Amino acid sequence: MKYWFSNLPAQTGISRLVFFAKVRWRIEQSYQQLKEDLGLDHYEGRGYLGWHHHVTMTMLAYGFLLLETLRIKKNFWVEPPESEQADAGPHSVLAGNMPDLP
């Protein structure tokens, strides 16, 4: 059994929570692919500029490969359910805004 902690509002539905759990998994998979397939962790230089170029080129290659993979799929874009987007207020993290700090 898995447990998840969340700082989302209490009225957030289960489908929204599952969506964000799956997004987290996708991020971890992408990072692993960046390291294994594209060599994100292969840089052995000493300067920031070289490291920055290496990471930039790795991210560009990953973006290209991801778009090419998604381009051939029929329904590749996954969005949160519409019914729960309205539940998030205009100042919510879910609406894309930063929360107010205490």
VOTI-811139 format. One line per 5 residues: for each residue x, y, z of N, C-alpha, C, O. Coordinates in pm, whole numbers. Atoms other than C-alpha are relative to their C-alpha. Layout:
BEGIN
X/Y/Z/X/Y/Z/X/Y/Z/X/Y/Z | ...;
This chain:
BEGIN
84/-116/0/0/0/0/89/124/0/190/129/71 | -77/-123/7/130/346/-86/-77/113/67/-200/115/67 | 60/-117/-63/67/669/99/56/125/-67/172/128/-107 | -41/-125/60/83/1020/-40/-40/114/92/-150/116/146 | 31/-123/-71/103/1351/141/-20/109/-102/47/113/-205;
29/-106/95/-38/1655/-28/-36/127/75/-92/122/185 | 40/-127/-57/-82/2023/44/-110/65/-83/-133/186/-74 | 112/-50/79/-373/2057/-199/-119/29/91/-125/-25/201 | 118/-29/-82/-703/2197/-70/-78/-127/33/-73/-225/-41 | 73/117/-47/-925/1954/123/-108/-45/-98/-140/-164/-103;
108/36/93/-1197/1964/-145/52/-58/-131/-28/-88/-220 | -57/57/122/-959/1833/-413/-45/-145/-15/-36/-223/79 | 51/135/26/-1102/1520/-572/110/-102/-19/226/-68/-42 | -98/109/10/-932/1183/-590/61/-8/-139/179/-41/-153 | -55/8/136/-894/1197/-968/109/104/-21/205/79/-94;
-102/-104/9/-696/1520/-936/129/-44/71/239/-22/22 | -116/49/-75/-468/1365/-673/73/-109/-79/196/-113/-81 | -60/106/81/-411/1061/-896/75/60/-118/183/14/-154 | -67/-67/111/-327/1293/-1186/137/51/42/236/29/-29 | -128/-54/-45/-54/1466/-986/97/-110/42/218/-93/27;
-88/112/-34/81/1134/-858/63/-58/-127/181/-93/-128 | -52/52/126/118/1016/-1218/98/98/-64/194/56/-128 | -93/-100/52/286/1343/-1318/135/-15/69/239/-3/5 | -125/18/-74/545/1285/-1046/76/-121/-54/198/-115/-71 | -64/119/55/614/937/-1183/62/31/-136/172/-14/-166;
-51/-36/133/656/1081/-1535/128/84/11/220/66/-68 | -120/-82/-20/908/1336/-1408/119/-89/38/229/-70/-14 | -108/90/-39/1113/1061/-1243/48/-84/-118/168/-105/-135 | -36/78/118/1104/852/-1561/79/85/-99/176/37/-159 | -69/-89/93/1211/1150/-1771/143/27/47/236/27/-34;
-133/-25/-54/1504/1225/-1542/90/-122/-19/207/-109/-54 | -77/123/19/1615/862/-1558/40/-16/-147/152/-57/-177 | -31/9/143/1594/870/-1939/107/101/-39/194/72/-121 | -102/-101/27/1797/1191/-1948/138/-50/40/236/-26/-31 | -129/49/-46/2072/1025/-1750/48/-120/-81/164/-124/-122;
-42/123/66/2075/686/-1922/17/16/-150/121/-22/-205 | 1/-2/147/1991/759/-2286/72/120/-60/135/108/-166 | -53/-122/59/2109/1114/-2339/126/52/67/183/151/21 | -127/-35/-61/2407/1138/-2105/1/126/85/101/198/88 | 3/-118/-87/2296/1409/-1864/109/-4/105/164/100/143;
-99/13/-107/2536/1274/-1604/141/-30/-52/226/-71/27 | -131/32/56/2834/1230/-1840/97/118/-5/212/101/-47 | -88/-117/8/2977/1581/-1813/112/-13/103/87/-40/220 | -115/10/-89/3327/1579/-1666/86/126/-1/200/123/45 | -75/-124/5/3435/1937/-1724/6/69/134/-47/20/234;
-18/-72/-126/3523/2193/-1464/-71/135/3/-90/192/111 | 58/-134/3/3356/2514/-1579/-151/1/-10/-213/-93/-60 | 145/-17/4/3004/2640/-1544/-48/12/-144/-152/-45/-178 | 44/-22/138/2982/2746/-1908/-8/-132/-77/-105/-154/-150 | 4/130/65/3068/2397/-2034/-113/-87/52/-182/-155/-25;
111/76/-59/2825/2237/-1792/-132/53/-51/-221/-25/-85 | 124/-61/48/2555/2482/-1897/-29/-41/-144/-143/-73/-177 | 18/43/139/2609/2399/-2266/-41/-147/-7/-130/-183/-84 | 31/143/-2/2601/2026/-2191/-146/-24/41/-218/-98/-25 | 136/18/-48/2276/2047/-1994/-101/56/-101/-205/-5/-125;
90/-59/99/2115/2276/-2253/-18/-92/-120/-130/-115/-165 | 10/90/116/2196/2042/-2541/-71/-131/36/-145/-185/-46 | 68/120/-44/2078/1741/-2341/-150/24/8/-229/-60/-35 | 142/-33/-12/1746/1911/-2265/-64/22/-137/-178/-19/-159 | 53/-18/135/1701/2013/-2629/-19/-135/-69/-120/-157/-135;
12/134/60/1766/1655/-2743/-118/-75/61/-193/-142/-10 | 112/68/-66/1520/1524/-2485/-133/57/-48/-227/-18/-76 | 123/-62/48/1255/1774/-2591/-35/-45/-141/-151/-73/-170 | 23/46/137/1297/1676/-2955/-50/-144/-1/-147/-175/-69 | 41/139/-3/1273/1305/-2879/-139/-18/59/-216/-101/12;
132/8/-61/970/1356/-2656/-108/45/-98/-211/-21/-110 | 99/-47/96/786/1559/-2919/-17/-97/-117/-128/-116/-165 | 11/99/108/867/1303/-3188/-77/-123/46/-154/-180/-31 | 73/114/-53/738/1025/-2965/-148/32/13/-233/-49/-24 | 140/-38/-19/419/1213/-2882/-70/29/-132/-191/10/-143;
61/-35/129/362/1323/-3241/-66/-119/-66/-167/-103/-135 | 57/117/66/293/969/-3352/-113/-64/80/-178/-157/30 | 110/54/-81/45/897/-3070/-128/75/-30/-125/192/-67 | 129/-59/34/-325/963/-3119/-44/105/102/-64/221/66 | 46/-91/-106/-429/1121/-2787/108/9/107/102/-59/209;
-114/0/-91/-108/1215/-2614/-11/99/113/56/81/215 | 3/-103/-104/-204/1521/-2409/-99/-40/108/-216/-63/80 | 84/37/-113/-340/1436/-2065/-19/123/86/78/184/131 | 30/-116/-83/-514/1711/-1873/-83/-44/119/-150/-147/114 | 84/32/-116/-677/1713/-1531/-147/6/-38/-183/75/-133;
143/-4/29/-1051/1652/-1527/-55/142/6/-17/220/94 | 57/-135/8/-1251/1962/-1621/-81/35/124/-79/150/168 | 90/-29/-111/-1494/1930/-1331/73/51/123/16/126/202 | -74/-41/-119/-1222/1985/-1072/82/125/-22/131/184/75 | -75/-122/24/-1048/2276/-1242/-76/120/53/-14/218/97;
80/-111/-49/-1335/2502/-1142/5/10/151/-15/118/207 | -6/0/-146/-1296/2399/-776/117/82/53/111/137/163 | -117/-76/-43/-956/2564/-757/-29/149/-18/-71/191/-126 | 29/-143/8/-992/2931/-682/98/72/-91/194/12/-139 | -87/-74/90/-832/3205/-888/141/19/55/234/48/-21;
-133/-19/-60/-541/3227/-642/58/-132/45/137/-136/140 | -44/133/-39/-476/2855/-622/125/-41/-77/150/7/-188 | -115/58/70/-159/2666/-710/-48/-76/-122/20/-80/-224 | 55/76/111/-379/2453/-932/-35/89/-118/-38/42/-232 | 33/-92/107/-474/2760/-1133/125/58/-63/116/136/-157;
-126/-46/59/-107/2827/-1206/60/121/69/161/174/23 | -53/-116/-72/-53/3108/-957/73/-46/124/43/-152/179 | -71/30/-122/186/3111/-667/-90/31/119/-161/132/117 | 81/-28/-118/18/3086/-325/56/118/78/175/148/71 | -43/-111/-85/30/3381/-87/79/-55/117/40/-156/176;
-81/43/-114/299/3348/178/-56/59/128/-108/171/127 | 52/-53/-127/200/3385/543/80/116/52/48/171/157;
